[in-house]
């Protein structure tokens, strides 16, 4: 075993020796390779040094090529801009008439060129190019102004009245063939009444503003306006637009019949003429606001879309003159001398202004229209104030009316019918009046002022009638007059909306007053004649013949009885002659009053005739004293209060 181990060790030693030799050879080879590579490195370094000038030249050439390409491209862009400038210049020099859209495109291109050269100041001639382009642009904008003016004038025409009427609800259109568009002083074809207002459902009424400028033209006009604004020519644009559109608007209103009237003109007019003009003005206001001004606002908004402040300013300046003409007439009426008949037209004017107020606020929006909005609101307040003052004037005028108009027959006085009709008309305006009074109310229930004013007017009328009744010398006629007039007041109130406002208490109280005057009439008119039918004073005192014992007329003087019949006949004939000329116009009241007289007179006469008639009939000429039967008296009472003239034959 030891021999084997020794043999193994020898083998390993030989192998190790062989490996050392191999490693030594490998190291030698490595050293040789390193030496060779070192030699290559020094050669490459020398080669690089030799090549450097060539590399520098090559890089410079490449850079030069890049710069040349860039310069060529820049030149191409500049040349392209010059080419576009020449094309734009050619279109601009031709003018906008033939090809407006192309002309506008050329202006846009010219502006683009100016921006390009302004951003490329390194270009040697950029300043000269920019100056030339700006000069051309100024000429282009100048031609653009002319074109805008030309096109706006061409398509801005006054609107004929018939076209405006077509835009109204059916209830407000003039009847076919009526000369409503002539605005003549006497014509009332287009005049507006309160009943028109009542017949219109304001929420559902449809108004169709006319097309003032054709829709196909609007985009071009908008583009023209936009170019002028971009060029800083806003004032020129505003001037052209105002001069053109304001004149057309004024002509449209003139064709409709709107007149420019001063306060002096209004003061000099006859009331019938002025009333017609006020009716027309109400109609014109509605047409102007809902159709013409609404249409003009639409045109402005489309024309100056994107320039809201300019739109508001243009609209304000275009409409200012027309609005002034319309509102100044309203102001002239509101400031003119007050009179009762003006109250209803003042209320009509107040109504239309209140109706249009929200639309005026909407259409005339913006700061530029502030003055117009304030003027419209000021007119509403002025009309309300004047109407309220006119109300007060009317109340005072009723109480102090001193007209000498007398009603000899005791019928309803013209003042009574006038005041009652006036009050009844006022109730057609009940909602308007409540709204008007609310403008001045500081508290209390709604409508309380209207009720209070109405009661004061009725009381003022009664006070005046009391004064007028004192003109009669006959107390019976005094009470007949007051009975007639207060009955007329009560009946009119009961049949109108005034009853709801004045209340049942007022009606019942005044019905009692009517009855009181009827009773006073009977007492004053018939008390004296009824005394003739009394037995008192008929007893004989010694002279003259008398009826013997056993008769109902025992101790009664025949002469006194004859005298009584004679006096009765004379008084009744006098009453018949006078009171058949008196009037009780209400049929029911007339019959009631006749019946009340008959119920007192006829039984008394029948009784007297039955008791004392035989005493007279047994003597000479009885028909001279007993002239009438009870039936004759009843027939003649049927002729009382008919208002007959003396010349009329008896029935």
C-alpha positions in Angstrom: 0.0 0.0 0.0 2.9 2.4 0.7 4.3 1.6 -2.7 1.0 2.6 -4.3 0.8 5.9 -2.4 4.3 6.8 -3.5 3.5 6.1 -7.1 0.4 8.3 -6.9 2.4 11.2 -5.5 4.9 11.0 -8.3 2.2 11.2 -10.8 0.7 14.3 -9.3 4.1 16.0 -9.1 4.6 15.4 -12.8 1.2 16.9 -13.6 1.9 20.0 -11.5 5.2 20.5 -13.2 3.5 20.4 -16.7 0.9 22.9 -15.6 3.6 25.4 -14.4 5.3 25.2 -17.8 2.0 25.7 -19.6 1.3 28.8 -17.5 4.6 30.2 -18.1 4.1 29.9 -21.9 0.7 31.5 -21.6 2.1 34.5 -19.7 4.8 34.9 -22.4 2.2 34.9 -25.1 0.0 37.4 -23.1 3.0 39.8 -22.7 3.7 39.5 -26.4 0.0 40.3 -27.3 0.0 43.3 -24.9 3.2 44.6 -26.6 1.6 44.2 -30.0 -1.7 45.9 -28.9 0.2 48.8 -27.4 1.9 49.2 -30.7 -1.6 49.4 -32.4 -2.9 52.0 -29.9 0.0 54.4 -30.7 -0.6 53.9 -34.4 -4.4 54.6 -34.0 -3.7 57.7 -32.0 -1.4 59.0 -34.7 -4.1 58.1 -37.3 -6.8 60.0 -35.4 -4.5 63.0 -35.2 -4.0 62.8 -38.9 -7.8 62.5 -39.6 -9.0 65.4 -37.4 -8.7 68.2 -40.0 -10.8 66.1 -42.4 -13.5 65.5 -39.8 -13.7 69.2 -39.0 -14.1 70.1 -42.7 -16.8 67.4 -43.1 -18.8 68.7 -40.1 -18.6 72.3 -41.5 -19.9 71.1 -44.8 -22.8 69.3 -43.2 -23.8 72.4 -41.1 -23.6 74.5 -44.2 -26.0 72.1 -45.9 -28.4 72.3 -43.0 -28.3 76.1 -42.9 -28.9 76.2 -46.7 -31.9 74.0 -46.3 -33.3 76.1 -43.4 -32.7 79.3 -45.4 -34.4 77.8 -48.4 -37.4 76.8 -46.3 -37.6 80.3 -44.7 -37.3 81.9 -48.2 -40.1 79.6 -49.4 -42.3 80.7 -46.4 -41.5 84.4 -47.0 -42.1 84.0 -50.8 -45.4 82.2 -50.0 -46.4 85.2 -47.7 -45.5 87.6 -50.5 -47.5 85.5 -52.9 -50.5 85.5 -50.6 -50.0 89.3 -50.1 -50.2 89.8 -53.8 -53.3 87.7 -54.1 -54.9 89.6 -51.2 -53.9 92.9 -52.7 -55.4 92.0 -56.0 -58.7 91.1 -54.4 -58.7 94.3 -52.3 -57.9 96.5 -55.2 -60.9 95.0 -57.1 -63.2 96.1 -54.3 -65.8 94.2 -52.3 -68.8 94.5 -54.7 -68.2 91.4 -56.8 -67.0 89.0 -54.2 -67.6 90.2 -50.7 -66.7 87.0 -49.0 -63.4 86.8 -51.0 -62.8 90.5 -50.1 -63.2 89.7 -46.4 -60.9 86.7 -46.7 -58.3 88.9 -48.3 -58.5 91.3 -45.4 -58.0 88.4 -43.0 -55.0 87.2 -45.1 -53.5 90.7 -45.1 -53.8 90.8 -41.3 -52.1 87.4 -41.2 -49.2 88.7 -43.3 -48.8 91.7 -41.0 -48.7 89.4 -38.0 -46.1 87.2 -39.8 -43.7 90.0 -40.7 -44.2 91.6 -37.3 -43.0 88.3 -35.8 -40.0 88.1 -38.2 -38.2 91.3 -37.6 -34.9 89.7 -38.7 -36.1 89.9 -42.2 -34.4 92.9 -43.6 -37.3 94.6 -45.3 -40.0 93.5 -42.7 -40.7 97.1 -41.7 -41.3 98.2 -45.2 -43.5 95.3 -45.9 -45.5 95.9 -42.7 -46.0 99.6 -43.6 -47.2 98.7 -47.1 -49.6 96.1 -45.8 -51.0 98.5 -43.2 -51.6 101.1 -45.8 -53.4 98.6 -48.0 -55.4 97.4 -45.0 -56.5 101.0 -44.2 -57.7 101.3 -47.8 -59.5 98.0 -47.5 -61.3 99.0 -44.4 -62.3 102.3 -45.9 -63.9 100.4 -48.8 -65.4 98.1 -46.3 -67.1 101.0 -44.6 -68.6 102.1 -47.9 -69.7 98.5 -48.6 -71.3 98.2 -45.1 -73.1 101.5 -45.6 -74.2 100.5 -49.1 -75.5 97.0 -48.1 -77.2 98.3 -44.9 -78.9 101.0 -46.9 -80.0 98.6 -49.6 -81.7 96.2 -47.2 -83.0 98.8 -44.6 -86.5 99.8 -45.7 -89.4 101.3 -43.7 -92.0 98.7 -42.7 -95.4 99.2 -44.1 -98.3 99.4 -41.6 -100.0 96.3 -43.0 -96.9 94.2 -42.3 -96.9 95.5 -38.7 -100.7 94.8 -38.3 -100.0 91.2 -39.5 -97.7 90.8 -36.5 -100.5 91.7 -34.0 -102.9 89.3 -32.3 -106.2 89.1 -34.3 -108.1 91.0 -31.6 -105.9 94.1 -32.1 -105.7 94.1 -35.9 -107.7 96.9 -37.7 -110.7 95.9 -39.6 -110.1 95.2 -43.3 -110.1 98.4 -45.4 -109.9 100.7 -42.5 -107.6 103.7 -43.0 -105.8 102.9 -39.7 -102.3 103.6 -41.1 -103.0 107.2 -42.1 -102.9 108.6 -38.6 -105.4 111.4 -39.5 -106.7 113.6 -36.8 -110.3 112.6 -37.0 -109.9 108.9 -37.7 -110.2 106.3 -35.0 -109.6 103.2 -37.1 -106.6 102.1 -35.1 -107.6 103.7 -31.8 -107.4 101.5 -28.8 -110.0 101.2 -26.0 -110.0 99.7 -22.6 -112.4 97.0 -23.9 -109.7 95.9 -26.3 -107.3 95.4 -23.4 -109.9 93.3 -21.6 -110.5 91.1 -24.6 -106.8 90.1 -24.9 -105.2 87.3 -22.9 -101.9 89.0 -22.4 -100.2 85.7 -21.5 -101.2 83.8 -24.6 -101.3 86.7 -27.1 -98.8 86.1 -29.9 -96.8 89.0 -31.5 -94.7 88.3 -34.5 -92.0 91.0 -35.0 -91.3 91.7 -38.7 -88.1 90.7 -40.4 -86.3 94.0 -40.7 -83.3 92.7 -42.7 -83.2 89.5 -44.8 -81.6 86.6 -42.9 -79.4 85.7 -45.8 -77.8 89.2 -45.6 -77.2 89.2 -41.8 -74.0 87.0 -41.8 -72.3 89.2 -44.4 -73.2 92.4 -42.5 -72.0 90.7 -39.3 -68.7 89.9 -40.9 -68.3 93.5 -42.2 -69.1 94.9 -38.8 -66.6 92.5 -37.2 -63.8 93.6 -39.6 -64.5 97.3 -38.8 -64.4 96.6 -35.1 -61.1 94.7 -35.4 -59.7 97.6 -37.3 -60.7 100.0 -34.5 -63.4 101.7 -36.5 -66.1 101.3 -33.9 -67.2 104.9 -34.0 -67.5 104.9 -37.8 -69.5 101.7 -37.6 -71.7 103.2 -34.9 -72.3 106.4 -36.9 -73.2 104.5 -40.1 -75.5 102.1 -38.3 -77.3 104.8 -36.3 -77.8 107.1 -39.3 -79.3 104.3 -41.4 -81.4 102.3 -39.0 -82.7 105.3 -36.9 -84.0 107.0 -40.0 -85.7 103.8 -41.2 -87.3 103.3 -37.8 -88.6 106.9 -37.7 -90.1 106.5 -41.2 -91.8 103.2 -40.2 -93.5 105.0 -37.3 -94.4 108.0 -39.5 -96.1 105.6 -42.0 -98.0 104.1 -39.0 -99.2 107.6 -38.1 -96.9 108.6 -35.2 -96.6 112.4 -35.0 -94.1 114.5 -33.2 -96.3 116.8 -31.0 -95.2 119.3 -28.4 -97.0 120.1 -25.2 -98.3 123.3 -26.8 -99.7 121.3 -29.7 -101.5 119.0 -27.2 -102.9 122.0 -25.2 -104.4 123.6 -28.4 -106.2 120.5 -29.6 -109.9 120.0 -29.4 -110.8 117.2 -26.9 -112.4 114.9 -29.6 -109.2 115.2 -31.8 -106.9 114.6 -28.8 -108.9 111.7 -27.6 -108.5 110.0 -30.9 -104.8 110.6 -31.0 -104.4 109.2 -27.5 -106.2 106.0 -28.6 -103.9 105.8 -31.6 -100.8 106.4 -29.3 -101.8 103.5 -27.2 -101.9 101.3 -30.3 -98.6 102.7 -31.6 -96.8 102.1 -28.3 -97.8 98.4 -28.4 -96.7 98.1 -32.0 -93.4 100.0 -31.4 -92.3 98.0 -28.4 -93.6 94.5 -29.3 -92.8 94.6 -33.0 -90.5 97.4 -34.2 -88.2 97.8 -31.2 -88.2 94.0 -30.6 -87.2 93.5 -34.2 -84.6 96.2 -34.1 -83.1 94.6 -30.9 -82.9 91.2 -32.8 -81.0 92.9 -35.7 -78.6 94.6 -33.3 -77.9 91.4 -31.4 -77.2 89.4 -34.6 -75.2 92.2 -36.3 -72.9 92.7 -33.3 -72.8 89.2 -31.9 -69.8 88.9 -29.7 -69.7 92.7 -29.0 -72.5 93.1 -26.4 -71.6 96.6 -25.2 -71.5 97.8 -28.8 -74.9 96.1 -29.5 -76.5 97.9 -26.6 -75.0 101.2 -27.6 -76.1 100.9 -31.2 -79.6 99.9 -30.2 -79.9 102.8 -27.7 -78.8 105.3 -30.3 -81.0 103.9 -33.1 -84.1 103.9 -31.0 -83.5 107.0 -28.8 -85.3 109.5 -31.2 -88.3 107.3 -31.8 -88.7 106.4 -28.2 -88.5 110.1 -27.3 -91.3 111.0 -29.8 -93.6 108.4 -28.3 -92.8 109.1 -24.6 -92.9 112.9 -25.1 -96.5 112.7 -26.3 -97.4 110.6 -23.1 -95.6 113.2 -21.0 -97.5 116.1 -22.7 -100.8 114.4 -21.9 -99.7 113.6 -18.3 -98.6 117.2 -17.8 -101.5 118.9 -19.6 -104.4 120.6 -17.8 -106.4 118.1 -15.8 -110.1 117.5 -16.5 -112.5 114.6 -15.5 -112.9 113.3 -19.1 -109.1 112.7 -19.3 -109.1 110.2 -16.4 -110.1 107.3 -18.6 -107.5 107.9 -21.3 -104.9 108.5 -18.5 -105.9 105.0 -17.2 -105.7 103.5 -20.7 -102.2 105.1 -21.1 -101.1 103.9 -17.6 -102.4 100.4 -18.5 -100.4 100.1 -21.7 -97.3 101.4 -20.1 -97.6 98.9 -17.2 -98.2 96.1 -19.7 -95.1 97.0 -21.7 -92.9 97.7 -18.8 -91.3 94.3 -18.4 -90.6 94.1 -22.2 -89.1 97.6 -22.2 -86.8 96.4 -19.4 -85.8 93.3 -21.4 -85.5 94.9 -24.8 -83.7 98.0 -23.6 -81.2 96.2 -21.5 -77.6 97.3 -20.7 -76.0 100.4 -19.4 -76.4 102.3 -22.7 -80.2 102.1 -22.5 -80.5 103.2 -18.9 -81.9 106.6 -19.8 -84.6 105.1 -22.0 -85.7 102.7 -19.3 -85.8 105.5 -16.7 -87.9 107.7 -19.1 -90.4 104.9 -19.5 -90.7 104.2 -15.8 -90.9 108.0 -15.2 -93.9 108.2 -17.6 -95.7 105.4 -15.7 -95.3 107.2 -12.4 -96.3 110.5 -14.0 -99.5 109.0 -15.5 -100.3 107.4 -12.1 -99.8 110.7 -10.3 -101.9 112.7 -12.8 -104.7 110.1 -12.8 -104.8 110.1 -9.0 -104.9 114.0 -8.9 -107.6 113.9 -11.6 -109.6 111.6 -9.3 -109.3 114.2 -6.5 -110.3 117.0 -8.9 -113.4 115.0 -10.0 -114.5 114.5 -6.4 -114.1 118.2 -5.7 -115.8 119.2 -9.0 -118.8 117.0 -8.2 -119.3 118.5 -4.8 -118.9 122.1 -6.0 -120.7 121.8 -9.4 -122.6 125.0 -9.8 -124.0 124.5 -13.3 -127.3 126.4 -13.8 -128.8 123.5 -15.6 -132.2 123.1 -14.0 -134.6 120.2 -14.3 -138.0 121.7 -14.0 -139.8 118.4 -13.9 -137.8 117.0 -11.0 -136.2 114.2 -13.0 -132.7 112.8 -12.8 -130.2 115.7 -13.1 -127.6 115.4 -15.9 -124.9 115.7 -13.2 -126.3 112.5 -11.5 -126.3 110.5 -14.7 -122.8 111.8 -15.6 -121.3 111.0 -12.3 -122.9 107.5 -12.1 -121.8 106.7 -15.6 -118.4 108.0 -14.7 -118.2 105.7 -11.7 -119.5 102.7 -13.7 -116.8 103.3 -16.3 -114.3 103.4 -13.5 -115.2 99.9 -12.4 -114.1 98.6 -15.9 -110.7 99.7 -14.7 -111.0 98.2 -11.2 -107.8 96.1 -11.4 -105.9 99.0 -12.9 -107.1 101.4 -10.3 -106.1 99.1 -7.5 -102.7 98.8 -9.0 -102.5 102.6 -9.4 -103.5 103.3 -5.8 -101.0 100.7 -4.5 -98.3 102.8 -6.0 -99.2 105.4 -3.3 -100.5 103.2 -0.5 -98.3 102.9 2.5 -100.4 100.3 4.2 -103.9 99.0 4.6 -105.9 96.5 2.6 -105.6 96.3 -1.2 -108.3 98.3 -2.9 -109.3 100.2 0.2 -108.4 103.5 -1.4 -110.6 102.8 -4.4 -113.6 102.0 -2.1 -113.0 105.1 -0.1 -112.7 107.4 -3.1 -115.9 105.9 -4.7 -117.8 106.5 -1.5 -116.5 110.1 -1.3 -117.6 110.7 -4.9 -121.1 109.4 -4.2 -121.3 111.5 -1.0 -120.1 114.6 -3.0 -122.9 114.0 -5.5 -125.5 113.8 -2.7 -124.2 117.0 -1.2 -124.5 118.8 -4.5 -128.0 117.4 -5.2 -129.1 118.6 -1.8 -128.0 122.1 -2.8 -129.7 121.9 -6.2 -132.9 120.7 -4.6 -133.2 124.0 -2.8 -133.8 125.8 -6.1 -137.4 124.5 -6.1 -140.1 126.6 -4.6 -142.4 123.7 -4.2 -141.3 121.4 -1.3 -143.0 118.4 -2.9 -140.9 118.9 -6.1 -137.8 119.2 -3.9 -138.4 115.7 -2.4 -139.5 114.3 -5.8 -136.2 115.5 -7.3 -134.1 113.9 -4.5 -136.1 110.7 -4.6 -135.5 110.4 -8.4 -131.8 111.1 -8.2 -131.0 108.9 -5.2 -133.1 106.1 -6.6 -131.1 106.4 -9.8 -127.9 106.1 -7.8 -129.1 103.1 -5.9 -130.4 101.3 -9.0 -127.2 101.9 -10.9 -125.0 100.7 -8.0 -127.1 97.5 -7.6 -126.7 96.7 -11.3 -123.0 97.3 -11.4 -119.7 96.1 -9.8 -119.9 99.1 -7.5 -122.3 97.1 -5.3 -119.4 94.8 -4.3 -117.2 97.7 -3.4 -119.8 100.0 -1.7 -121.6 97.0 0.0 -125.2 96.0 0.8 -125.2 98.4 3.7 -124.8 101.4 1.5 -127.5 100.2 -0.9 -130.0 99.5 2.0 -129.3 102.8 3.7 -129.9 104.8 0.5 -133.1 102.8 -0.3 -134.4 104.0 3.0 -133.5 107.6 2.0 -135.5 107.2 -1.3 -138.5 106.0 0.7 -138.2 109.0 3.1 -138.2 111.4 0.2 -141.2 109.6 -1.3 -143.1 110.0 2.0 -142.1 113.7 2.3 -143.4 114.2 -1.2 -146.8 112.7 -0.3 -147.0 114.8 2.8 -146.2 118.1 1.1 -148.2 117.5 -2.1 -151.3 115.9 -0.7 -151.8 116.9 2.9 -153.7 120.1 2.0 -156.1 118.4 -0.5 -156.8 115.6 2.0 -157.9 118.2 4.5 -160.7 119.1 2.1 -162.0 115.5 2.5 -162.1 115.8 6.3 -165.3 116.2 8.3 -163.7 118.8 10.4 -165.2 122.3 9.9 -168.3 121.2 8.1 -170.7 121.7 11.1 -173.2 124.6 10.5 -172.8 127.6 12.8 -176.1 129.2 12.1 -176.1 130.4 8.5 -177.2 128.5 5.4 -179.3 125.4 5.1 -178.5 122.1 6.7 -179.6 118.5 6.5 -182.4 117.5 8.9 -182.3 114.9 11.7 -181.6 111.3 11.0 -179.1 111.7 8.2 -175.4 110.9 8.3 -174.8 114.5 7.4 -176.9 115.8 10.3 -175.9 119.3 11.2 -173.6 119.7 8.2 -173.9 122.8 6.2 -174.7 122.2 2.5 -172.9 125.4 1.6 -169.8 124.2 3.3 -170.0 120.8 1.6 -170.4 122.5 -1.8 -167.4 124.7 -1.0 -165.3 121.7 0.0 -166.1 119.9 -3.3 -165.3 123.1 -5.2 -162.0 123.6 -3.4 -161.1 119.9 -3.9 -161.8 120.0 -7.6 -159.8 123.2 -8.0 -156.8 121.8 -6.0 -156.9 118.4 -7.7 -157.0 120.0 -11.2 -154.1 122.2 -10.2 -152.1 119.2 -8.9 -153.0 117.2 -12.0 -151.9 120.0 -14.3 -148.6 120.6 -12.5 -147.6 117.1 -11.5 -148.4 115.5 -14.9 -145.5 117.7 -16.1 -143.3 116.3 -13.4 -141.3 113.2 -14.2 -140.5 110.0 -12.4 -138.4 108.3 -15.1 -138.2 104.8 -13.5 -141.4 102.9 -14.4 -141.5 100.8 -11.2 -140.9 103.8 -8.9 -143.5 105.9 -10.8 -146.2 103.2 -10.4 -145.3 102.7 -6.8 -145.6 106.4 -6.1 -149.0 106.7 -7.9 -150.2 103.7 -6.0 -149.1 105.2 -2.7 -151.0 108.4 -3.5 -154.1 106.5 -4.6 -154.1 104.4 -1.4 -154.5 107.6 0.6 -156.6 109.8 -1.7 -159.2 107.4 -3.2 -160.5 105.9 0.0 -160.8 109.3 1.5 -162.6 110.7 -1.5 -165.0 107.7 -1.7 -165.8 108.1 1.9 -166.4 111.8 1.6 -168.5 111.4 -1.6 -170.6 108.6 -0.1 -171.3 110.7 3.0 -171.8 114.2 1.6 -172.5 113.5 -2.1 -176.3 113.1 -1.6 -176.4 116.5 0.2 -175.0 118.2 -3.0 -176.9 116.1 -5.5 -180.3 117.0 -4.0 -179.6 120.7 -4.7 -179.2 122.7 -7.8 -176.4 121.9 -10.4 -174.9 119.0 -8.6 -172.4 118.3 -11.5 -170.9 121.7 -10.7 -169.6 120.4 -7.4 -169.3 116.6 -7.8 -167.3 116.6 -11.0 -165.3 113.4 -10.5 -165.9 109.9 -9.6 -163.2 107.9 -7.7 -162.6 106.1 -11.0 -162.0 109.5 -12.7 -159.5 110.4 -10.1 -157.7 107.1 -10.4 -157.5 107.6 -14.2 -156.1 111.1 -13.8 -153.6 109.9 -11.2 -152.3 107.6 -14.0 -151.2 110.7 -15.9 -149.1 112.0 -13.0 -145.2 112.1 -13.4 -145.3 111.6 -17.2 -143.4 114.8 -17.9 -146.1 116.0 -20.3 -145.9 119.4 -21.9 -148.7 121.9 -21.4 -149.4 121.8 -25.1 -149.9 118.0 -25.1 -153.5 116.9 -25.3 -155.0 115.2 -22.2 -155.4 111.4 -22.4 
